Amino acid sequence: MPLNRHIPAWPLGPLVALVGLIALIPAFSWQHPAAPESGYLILQGGGPAVPPILKDYLSYAGGAATNAVLIPTASEVSAELAPDRREQLQDRFRSFLGISNVTVLHTLDPKRADSEEFTAPIQRATLVWLMGGDDQLLADTYHGTRTEREIRAVLSRGGIVGGSSAGANVCGAFVFTHPAGQEKTPLNDLAHYLLPLGFDFIRQSALMSHFSQRHLEKAIPKIREVHPELLVIGLDEATTIVVHNGIFAVVGQGTVSVYGPMQASALQQPLVLKDGQRFDLARRSVVSLGPDRSK
């Protein structure tokens, strides 16, 4: 429901008008949209380090003039990148996208991530890509910092933000933080390690990459019991959602499984979406055929 809609005048006087406005308060209680209203979120459930579809959307970041920032933190255990590792990452990203302006940013220090110096390249960026690895490394380093805020600002400027695996997961509101890694944790226990340490680009959500491949559907009943308010989005490998204007479109070989408050019980079957289908994050429903607002 648009927040800037016109409210008609009330003909029965100020008292009736006041009552009418009070009745509308619940409709205006959403302080933030369900997803960014500008820019493009491109989130892949694992597989290639960068999904091929990113090339199709590169024009929204400036085409060959794209100013990109690559963040490999989720897969790096050292506080600093070796020069040859940094150069390798830059060259691969440049070659894959056919662009020349690529900055690699990495730290494991939240204080540094909160600094003007570290985030300066993101302030100039039109594309930010978060590589896969360990969700907790991203959450511990960047949650609540200037880095997170500047990445959000890229979307506000109409640019592209995306990631694969852990890089996709952290764009939700909740992430798994068990240091041993979720694949080593009993699936029934995953809910206890789901904490609100994501970037919250898709509000009240938890993104779960490698969903079918790791049989993460077995974790859903407990997650829904502990966090009934969450929209849980399970992303298969080699499968991407492109989020724009509050709607995501599915692209890829696998499926996207959606669980959430629109379902009556924790045991209810998910919405399973395939390539070409779209989902409205505000209404929490499948979008019927018509104009594709995700492009």
N, C-alpha and C positions, 0 to 999 in steps of 0.2 A: 504494500500500500504506500504510494508516494507520500512523503512527509510534507511536500509543498503544495498539496492539493488545495483548491479553493473551497472555503467553508461558506456556504450561502448565508445571507442575512436571515435572522429569525423574526418573523412578523408579529409575534405575540408579546413583544416587549423584552426589556433587559432580563427579567427574572427567568423567562423561558429560555432566552439565549444562554444564560449562565448554566442552567440545567443541561442544556444540549451540549455545551462545551465540556462540562464535567463528564457527560456520558461518553465523549469521544476520547477521554484521557487514555484508556487502554490502547487505543489505536496508535497513540503517539508515544507510547512508553518505550519503544525501541530506540535507544540512544545512538546505536551504531548499525550500519548495514550488515547483512549476513556475510558479505564478501566485499572486497574493494569495488568501488563504483567506477573506477577508471583503471587503465592498464590491463595487463594480461598476466595471470598466474598459470604457469605451465608445469604440471606436477606429474612425474612418472613413477610408477610403482616398482622400479628396479629394472635391471637389464642393461642396455647400453648406457654408458656414462652420461651421454647427452642424447635425447631422443631426436630422430630425424625430423620430426614435425617442427622442432624449434626453427629450422631453416625457413619453413613456410610462413612463420610469423615475424621473421627478422625485419621485415619492412617497417613494422610498428616501433622498432628500436632504432631505426635509421639506416637499415640496409647495410651496404658496405661501409658506411660511416658510423656504424654502431660503436658505442663506447662501452665495452663490457668489463665486468668484474667477475672473476672466478674465485669461489671460496671453497678450498679443498679440506677444510678443517676436520670434517667428520671422518676422514680417512688418514689423518696425520697424527702421530703420537708424539712427535717432537715439537717443542715450542717454536722453533724456527725452521723454515724450509731451507734445505741446501740449495745453493745457486743452480746446480744442474737440474734438480727436481722442479724448481720454479720455472726454469727455461723450458723444460720438457712439457709442463702443463700449459704454459703459454702457447708454445708451438702447436700442440695438438688442438687446442681450442680455436686458435687462429685458422688452422688448416681446415678444420671441420666446418666452420661457419663461413670461411672466406672473408674474414675481417682482419684488420691489422691492429686495432686498438684494444688490447687485452691487458688488464692488470690482475695479478694474482695476489689475493689478500689472505693472510693466515696469522692467527695467534691463538694461544690457549689461555691468555691473560684477559679476564673481563675488564680490568682497568684500562688496558690498552685498547680493547674493543670499544670502550666508552670515550675515546679521545678524538679530538678534532683531527689530529694528524693521521690517525689510522683510517678514519672514515672519509677523508677528503676525496679519494677516488670514487667512492659511492655517490658523493654529492654531484659528480659530473657524469655518472653512469646512466645509460639508457637500458642496460641489460645486466642483471645479476643472476648468476647461476651457482647453486649450492650443490656440491658433489655429495655422493652417498658415503655411507660408513656407519658411524655410531651416533645415534640420536643424541645421546647424553653429552657428547663433546660439543655439539652445536648449542644445546640448551645451556650447559654450564658456562660456555664462553660468551654467548651473544644475547641470551634472554634479558630483556630489560635495559639493554645498553643503547648507546647512540648508534651502533651498527644496525641493530634491529630497526630503530626509528628511521634511519637513512634508507634502508632497504624498502621500508613501507613508502617512503617519499618517492622512490623510483616509480612505484605503481601510481601514486598521486599525479606524477608528471606524465602519465600515459605510457610508461615504459613496460618492460618485461621483467618479471621475477620468476624464477623456477628452480626446480631441483629434482633429483632422482633419489629414490630410497629414503635415507635419512634426511636428505635435502628437501624432499617433498614432505615428509612427516612433520618437520619442524615448522612448516607453514600453517599447520593447524593450531588449535588452542592448547591441546594436551599432547604430551609425548611420553614415550616409555623411557624410564630413566634407570632401569636396573643395570648396573655396570657390567654384569656378566654377559649381557646381550640377550634379547628376547628369545632367540632361538634355543638358548640353554635353560630357559625358565619354563617350568610347567605351565601349559597354556591356561589352566584354571587360576594361576596366580598372577597373570599379566595385569589384571585390573588394579592390583595393589601398587604397581609401579607406574601407573598412568597419572601424571601430575601436570598442572597448568603452567608449563614452562615453554610452550611453543610461542611462535610469533603472532598467533591469533589472526592471521590474514583471513581464514575462514572461521568465523566466530562459533564458539560452542561446538567445536569439532575435534575429532581425533582421526588422523590419517594413518592407515596401516598398509604399508607397502609389502610386496611379496605375499599378498593375501592368500591366494589359492595355493601357491607353491609351498608355503609353510603351514598350511591348514589352520590359519589364524581364526577361521570361523568358529573353532572350538572355544575360543576365548570370549566370544561375544556375549553369551548369557550372563557371565559374571560381570563383564564390563557394563552391561546394561543394568544390572542389579545395583552396582556401586555408583554408576554415573548415568542415571536414566535420562538426564537432560541432554546428553551429548548426541550429536550426529556423527556416527562412525562411518567412515568411507574407506572401504577396503579396495586397494589398487593392486591388480595383478601385474606381474612383470611384463615388460614390453607393452604396457598400456598407460595411456596418459589422459589426464583431464585438463582441458583448457578452460580457465575460469575468466569470465568477462561479463560485466554488467549484471552480476548476481546470478549468472547461470553457468554451469559447466557442461561442456561437450566431451564425449568419450571418443578417444582415438586409439586404435591399436588392436592387437590380436586377442587380448584377454577380455576380462570383464571387470566392472566396477560394482561392488556390492555396498548398498547403502542401508544402514540401520539407524533408527532414531525414534524420537517421541511420536512420530506419526504412526507408529506401530503400537498395537494394543498390549503386547506382552513381549517379554524378553525372548521367548521361544519362537516368535513369529518369523516367517521367512523374510529375507531381505528383498529389497528392490535390486534386481540384477540387471545392469545396463551394459549394452554392447556398443561397438563402434557405430558412431553416428547418432546415438541417443543423447538426450539432454535432460538436465535436472535443475530445477529452480531452487536455489539455496534458501531464499526467503520464505517461499511457500512450502518448501520441503516436499516437492512433488515433481513427477515427470512432466516435462514440457511437451505438449501436443505439437504436431507438425505445424509449421508456420514460420514466420521470420526468425532467423537464427540470431538471437541477441548475444551469442557468445563470440561473434566475429565483429 
